[in-house]
Amino acid sequence: MIRKLLASLVVVAGVVNVAPAFAQDDTVNVLYAGSLVNLMERSVGPAFEKATGQHFRGYAAGSNKIANEIKGKLRRGDVFISASPKVNDSLMGEANGDHVQWYVNFAESPLMIGYNPQSKFVAQFKSRRWDQVLQEPGIRIGRTDPKLDPKGAFTVEMVTKAAELYHQPDLVEKTLGAPENAEQVLPEETLVGRLQSGQLDAGFFYSTETSDLKIPSIRPAPELQAKASYTLTILSDAPNRNGASSFVDFLLSAKGRELLKQHGVDVIQPVVKGNVQAMPPSVQAVIDATAK
């Protein structure tokens, strides 16, 4: 009895583990980029459950944060969806724990500047360039941590490019402040909620978030374009490999791709990186089908 209780324990002292018994049920544990919360929890997850009879369990956070938890053996899962190929690269190879052997680039989402429709700066966002508005006194800006989330890194990159394009050498300092600016840097999975509740006037979001949640937004000039490049993989130590394959098959299927489009994600032809031979045959078959 004691062994059973220990095996099924999920959270101990803040450390999350997928129990050995976890693989024996029909639950698929999906770790995914926080920008996909609405898509995964309200659309893909329920649709996957309806189509397969299996259970979806999601965990959302910054992609780098999830990767660090995987490497630190603080979190296990079946499927990992990140917002940048570089995150997967950090989990590949013996030196990185061999957590990832292959991954598929399957979708993209441009970085936007979203703003609260009730903000006192709305009129300015509609009439002035976004970088000028973000320098206004009192404006409350939200972004994610560049160390934990690709979106945070893309934000710094985009504003740095804007500083050069618009000949404003102090733009980064005036809009973002220090890299660890505690007033701005927020967890990816809570950033949208802060904007919608009026705690923020503006923030940096992917188009899937602004489109999906009807957030007014501004697309930066083409020269400043930055975007998420969503990838997915089945983790090497996935407790439920069969369930993981089913989920990946579903997400890459015509139905899954249609759901992605409905939520403002730019679907691309899947591209496999890494050890292709380690990928389940069913996943390769679904990818081949998308090319027809």
N, C-alpha and C positions, 0 to 999 in steps of 0.2 A: 504493500500500500504506500509506504513512504517513497519507494522508488517511482511509483506511478505519479505521485504528487510532484516530485522533483522534476520528472520528465515533462510534465505538462505545465510547469511554471513558465510564464512568459516574461514577467517583469520582476527583476530583483534589484533593489537599490538603484533604480534608474537605468540599469543595463538591460537592453532588450535582447532576448534570445528566442529563436524559433525552436521549440522543443522537439526532441526526437519523434514524439508521437504526432507531431505536426504533419509530417509527410504521409502519414497513414490515412488522413482524412482527405476531403475534397477541397481544401482551402489552398488557394494560390496567393502567396505573399509577394506583393509587388511594391518595390521601392522606387519612387519616381520623383522627378524634379517638381518643386513646389508650384511652378507656374501652371502645372497641369491638374491642379486640385479639382476644379469644377468639372473638367472633361472626364477625369478618371472616376470620381466619386458619384457623379450624377448621370453619366452617360455610358462610358466604356465598361465600367465595373458591372452595373446592372444588366447591360446588354450581354456581356460575357456570361453572367450567371444564367440568364434566360436561355441563351443559346446552347450552353453546355451542361447545365445542372451543377456546375462547380461553384465554389464560393470565392469571391474576390475580397482580399484584405489589403488595403493600401497604406503606405506610409509616405508622406510628403515632406521634403526638406530641400535645401540647396544641394545641387548635385555633388559638389565637392565635399560637403558635410557628410552626405551619405557614403561617399567613397571612403572618407576617413574612418567612418564608423565600421565599414566593412573590413578595412585593412586592420583596424584595431580590434577586430573580433567582438565589437560591441553590438553588432546587428547582423543578422542573417536574413536572407530572403531567397526567393526563387527567381524573380525577374528584376532587372535594374534598368530603369529608363532615365537617361541623363540628358542634359541640354547642351552637351559639348563632347565631341569625340575625344578631346584631350583627357577628360575625366576617365574614360575607359582605358586609355593608354596608361594611366597611372595605376591601373589595377592588373595590367598584363605583365607576364614574365615572372620568372622565379624570384627575382629581387623584390617584386611587388606582391608576392603571395599567390600568383597564378589564379586570382579570383575571376578573371575574365580571359577567355580564349578567343572569342570572336564577338563582333557586334555589328548591328545593322543600322546604317543611317536611313531613316524612313520619313522624316518630315522636317520642316523649317518654320521659323516664326520671327519676323523682323522685330527689332527693338523700337518701341514707341515712347513718346512722352504722353502719359495720360493725366487728366485733371478732373477734379471734382466739379460736377456741373453746378454746385451751389457755392463754389469758392468765389470770393470777392475779386479774384484775378481772371475770371472767365472772359470778360470783355477784352482784356489785354491778350489772352491766349488767342483770341479770334482775330486780333488786329496787328499783333506784333510777332517778331521772330521769337521762338521758344526760349533761346538762350538769354534774350533780353528780359523776358518775364521772370525767368528763374533767378535773376539777380535783384529782383524787387525786394525792398525791406519787408520783413515779416512773413514772407512766403514760406510755407512749410513743405519741404521736399522729402520724399521717401525713396530709398534705394536699398539694395541688398549688399551684403558683405562680399567684396571682391575675392576674399580668401576662401569663402565657403560656397559661393554661387557664381557660375559663369555670367549670369545676368549682371551681377555687381561689377565683374571685370569688364564686360562689354560697355557698361555705363561709363566707367572711368575712361575707357578707350575712346568712346564716342565724344565725350565732352572735351577730352584732350585734342582730338582731331578738330572739333569745332573751334577751339581756342586758336588753332593755327589758321583754319579757313576764314574765320571772321576777324582775325588780327586782334585777338584779345588774350594776351599772354597770362592774365590773372583769372581767366574764366573758371578754371577748375577750382581755384581757391574760393572764388566768390559764390559759386553754386554748390559745390560739394564739400568744401572745407577740408579738414584732415581725412585721410583714408578711413580712420576708425570713428568718424563723427557719430557719436552715440545718438544724437537727435535725429539723424537721418537713417542710419543703418539698422534695418529690421529683418527678421526672418522672412524668407520668400513666401512662406505659406500664410503669413499674416499681413503682408503689405497691401493687398487688395482691400481687405477688411478695414484697414486704417484709413484708406482713401475714401471708401464708401461711407464710413461713419463720420466723415468730416474732420478727422484728426490730421489729415494731410490735404494740402491744396493740389499737389502734383506729385508724380513719381514716374519711375522708369519701368515699363512693362512690355512683355511680348505682345504681339498682335493677337495671339490666341486669347489672352486675358482681356484686352480692350474690346475685341469683337464679341467674345462670348458673353461678357458681362455688361455690354453697352456702355463702356467707359469712353467719354469723349477723348479723342487723342490726336496727336500731331505726328506725322511721319517726317523724320529728319531728311535733309537733303541727301540725294543719292551718294554723294562723296563721304557721308558720315555713316552710311548704312552698316549696322551690326545686326546679327541675328542668331537665334538659337538654332542649333543643328541637332535635332533630337535623335537619340540612338537607343536601341534596346538590345539586351542580351540576357541569356540565362546564366546565372552565376554558377561557377564550377562546383560549389558545394551546396547547390540548391537542394533542400530537403524533399521537394515535390517536383521532380524533373518532368514527369508526365504532365502534371498540371501546368507547369511553366511552358512546356511546348504548346499545349492547348491555348494558353493565353496569347503567346506570341503569334501563333497561327491565326487566331481570331483578330488581333490588332492589325496584322498585315493583310487580312482578307479584304475583299471588296466591301463587306459590311463595316469592318473596322475603319477602313480608309474613308468611307463615307461619313462616319461619325467624326473623324478628325476634321474633315472639310467643314462640317456643320459648326464646328467650334472654332473656326478661324485659323486652323493650322494649314500651312501650305504642304500638301502631300507631294513627295518626290518618288521617283523610281528607287526602290530599296537598293542600297549598295552595301555589300558585306566586306568587312575588314577583319584581318586576323586569320586564324586557322579555320578555314571554311569546312574542312573535313570533321571538325569537332561539333559542327552545327547539326541538330536533328534533321533527318531527311524531310520530315513534314514541313519544316520551316523553309528549306530550300525549295520544296515543291510550291509553296504559297508564293514565294518570291518569283519563281519562274512564271507562275500564272499571271502575276501583275504585268509582266512584260508582253503578254499576248494582246 
